[in-house]
Amino acid sequence: MQFKRVAVDTSKSVFTIHAVDNDEHPVVRRDLSRSQFQTFFSKLPPTVVVLEATGGSHHWGRLLSSMGHEVKLIPPQYVKPFVKRSKNDRNDAEAISEAASRPNMRFVPLKSAEMQADGIELNSRQILVEQRTALVNSLRGHAAEFGVVAAKGLHRVEKLLEVIEASLDVPPTAKTALAQLGKQIAYLDSQLEEIDRRLVTQQKSHPVAQLLSAVPGIGAISSPTLALQVDPQQFKSGRHFSAWLGLTPKQHSSGGKHRLGGISRAGHERIRQLLVVGAMAVVRHAVNGSKAATSWLLSLLERRPRKLAAVALANKMARIAWAMMMNGEEYRHPARTA
């Protein structure tokens, strides 16, 4: 049987398919197990298969592509508006199919296994950073219960542990427990240093990451993240790329009146975070009289708060990064201002 499109709602063990004919009428709606899923599509003539871009979708997309099917991945937030009434697997599969039928729908590029493997190190680093932050906050919070406080900052953890050990107000049992947290923080520090060394090596061996590292605010973490997780050909322009990252304002426009709010924060959260953090570093040095500050940034800082200027700079960095990835050109710093 030939279908116009087959939408699949995936889960760990049950796959719900929703197939439509050329008139967009549903002809097959059924649940399949993992083994049945592969058998079903291996016998199916090449057709368009649509999935949500969720966990495991790239794996299934590669498998279906190897069978000759045309695979399209849709971001979950673009599918949600098409879900009718109650949420269940069959309604979700129908919503995926309906979303894919829209002529202006945006899709997620299918990643190769190598691209996903390269991105695991970056994701692992982020997880370890979050674990270390949680441990540090726990250490500071428990110490404060006994009247032991210290200034914020990772570099002050060792000093805080020394104060806890010397304090007479902290019971021995608490000292032992807090010292264990300190050991775990030190272990995570060593793991993160090892990952950072590998990322620096990876950056030096990746030509696109090397190009991007020349942009102020894009460093050893941001450059490989952009190089490994972004396909610039999926975007029409740098503005489309920055909008995909969520660095453009949300609109509250109606009746011909245009009202712009804060940034949308849609799209790739991690890359947006890295660009904003990098932009904040550039802004901080610009305020302190850095010679690398451009006249555009200094003028913006005179009119707007630092954080707002940093977001605007992150938007500009995203557009520059897109142009460099598309054209492979080296970064040329604008006219510098003393």
Summary of the structure (lengths in Angstrom):
residues: 338
radius of gyration: 25.0
end to end distance: 70.3
largest distance: 79.3
contacts: 991
relative contact order: 0.07
helix: 57%
strand: 12%
